[in-house]
Amino acid sequence: MNVEFINPFLSSMLNVMSTMAQMELTPEKPKLKNNEIAEGDISGLMGMISDQTKGSLSITYEGSLAIATMKKMVGEGPDEVNDEIIDLVGEITNMVTGGAKRMLSEKGFEFDMATPVVVSGKNHAIHHKADGPVVIIGLKSPHGKAYIEFCFD
C-alpha cells in the first residue's frame, strides 16, 4: 500500500479531532489487519474510486471516545451511544475523507467519494471496498481509542 495515500487520511483525522473537538489523538504503529471485525463500537466506512485505484477508509470509535467527542464538539451529549453519536461518526468520516481528498488532489490523485455508511454494535464487521491488504492504525486518547483502517487495490 502506498504511504502517499495513508498519510493524508491520518493527518486529516488528527486535524479534524484537534480543531473540531479540541482532542489530541496519539497514533500507534500501523499494522496489517487480518479479519473484518471492528476494534471499536461505531464505524464510518467510505468508499473511494479513481483512475489510479479504488479502496475504502473506515474510522472506528470506542463508544467512550465517540461520546466525549460529541460533548467537546457541541457542549453536550448523551451518556451512551445513540443515533446522534452514530450520525456524528458519519460526519467525522466525511470530514476526514474530504480533507484527505484535498491533500491527495494536490499530489495529483483525484478520486470520487461515496456516501459514508455507519455500522455500530459490538463485534460488527467492516467490509472494505477493495481486495488489497487492510492497514489499521490505533489512535489513543484519554477518553478511549479510535482506529483508522485503509484498504486500496
C-alpha positions in Angstrom: 0.0 0.0 0.0 1.3 3.4 -0.9 2.2 5.6 2.1 1.3 8.6 0.0 -2.4 7.5 0.5 -2.2 6.8 4.2 -0.6 10.0 5.5 -3.2 12.4 4.2 -6.0 10.4 5.9 -4.1 10.1 9.1 -3.2 13.8 9.0 -6.8 14.8 8.3 -8.1 12.6 11.1 -5.8 14.2 13.6 -6.7 17.7 12.3 -10.4 17.1 12.5 -10.2 15.8 16.0 -7.9 18.7 17.1 -9.9 21.5 15.5 -13.4 20.3 15.9 -13.3 18.5 19.3 -10.1 20.0 20.8 -8.7 16.5 21.3 -5.2 15.3 20.5 -5.0 11.7 19.4 -1.7 9.8 19.5 -1.2 7.4 16.6 0.1 3.9 17.3 2.3 1.9 14.9 0.4 0.8 11.7 -0.2 -2.9 11.4 -1.9 -5.3 9.0 -5.4 -6.4 10.0 -6.4 -10.0 9.1 -10.1 -10.0 9.8 -13.2 -7.9 9.3 -14.2 -7.5 13.0 -14.1 -3.8 14.1 -11.9 -2.9 17.0 -14.4 -0.4 18.4 -18.2 0.2 18.7 -19.1 2.6 15.8 -17.5 2.6 12.3 -17.9 5.0 9.4 -16.9 3.4 6.1 -16.3 5.5 3.0 -15.6 4.0 -0.5 -13.4 5.8 -2.9 -12.6 5.3 -6.6 -10.2 6.9 -9.0 -8.5 6.2 -12.3 -5.4 5.0 -10.4 -7.0 2.9 -7.6 -10.1 2.0 -5.7 -10.4 1.4 -2.0 -12.0 2.4 1.3 -11.4 4.0 4.6 -13.0 3.3 7.9 -12.9 5.2 11.1 -14.0 3.2 14.2 -14.6 4.7 17.6 -14.9 3.1 21.0 -18.2 4.3 22.5 -16.5 6.3 25.2 -14.4 8.4 22.8 -17.4 9.0 20.4 -19.5 10.3 23.4 -16.6 12.5 24.6 -16.1 13.8 21.1 -19.7 14.9 20.8 -19.6 16.6 24.2 -16.5 18.5 23.2 -17.9 19.5 19.8 -21.3 20.6 20.8 -21.0 21.2 24.6 -23.4 18.4 25.5 -24.2 14.9 24.5 -25.7 11.6 25.6 -24.2 9.3 28.1 -24.5 6.3 25.8 -24.2 5.6 22.1 -27.4 6.6 20.3 -28.4 7.8 16.9 -26.8 11.2 17.4 -23.4 9.6 18.1 -23.8 7.3 15.1 -24.6 10.4 12.9 -21.5 12.2 14.4 -19.2 9.3 13.3 -20.6 9.5 9.8 -20.0 13.3 9.7 -16.4 12.9 11.0 -15.8 10.2 8.4 -17.0 12.7 5.7 -14.8 15.5 7.1 -11.7 13.3 7.3 -12.1 11.9 3.8 -12.8 15.4 2.4 -9.6 16.8 4.0 -7.6 13.8 2.7 -9.2 14.2 -0.8 -8.0 17.8 -0.9 -4.4 16.8 0.1 -4.3 13.9 -2.4 -5.6 16.2 -5.2 -2.6 18.5 -4.6 -0.4 15.4 -5.3 -2.2 14.6 -8.5 -4.5 11.8 -7.1 -8.2 12.5 -7.9 -11.0 10.3 -6.6 -14.7 10.2 -6.1 -16.2 9.5 -2.7 -19.3 7.6 -1.8 -21.7 8.5 1.0 -20.4 7.1 4.3 -22.0 4.0 5.7 -22.1 3.8 9.5 -22.2 0.5 11.3 -22.4 0.0 15.1 -22.5 -2.6 17.8 -20.1 -4.9 19.5 -18.0 -7.0 17.1 -19.6 -5.5 13.9 -17.9 -6.3 10.6 -16.2 -3.8 8.3 -16.4 -4.8 4.6 -13.8 -2.8 2.7 -14.4 -2.0 -1.0 -11.1 -3.3 -2.3 -9.2 -6.6 -2.3 -5.9 -5.2 -1.0 -4.4 -5.6 2.4 -6.0 -3.7 5.3 -3.8 -1.4 7.3 -5.0 -0.3 10.7 -3.7 2.4 13.0 -4.9 2.9 16.5 -5.3 6.4 17.9 -5.1 6.8 21.6 -6.8 9.5 23.8 -7.6 9.8 27.5 -11.3 9.1 26.5 -10.7 5.9 24.6 -9.4 4.8 21.2 -10.3 5.3 17.6 -9.0 3.2 14.7 -8.5 4.2 11.2 -8.3 1.5 8.5 -7.2 1.7 4.9 -7.7 -0.7 2.1 -6.7 0.1 -1.5 -6.2 -2.1 -4.6 
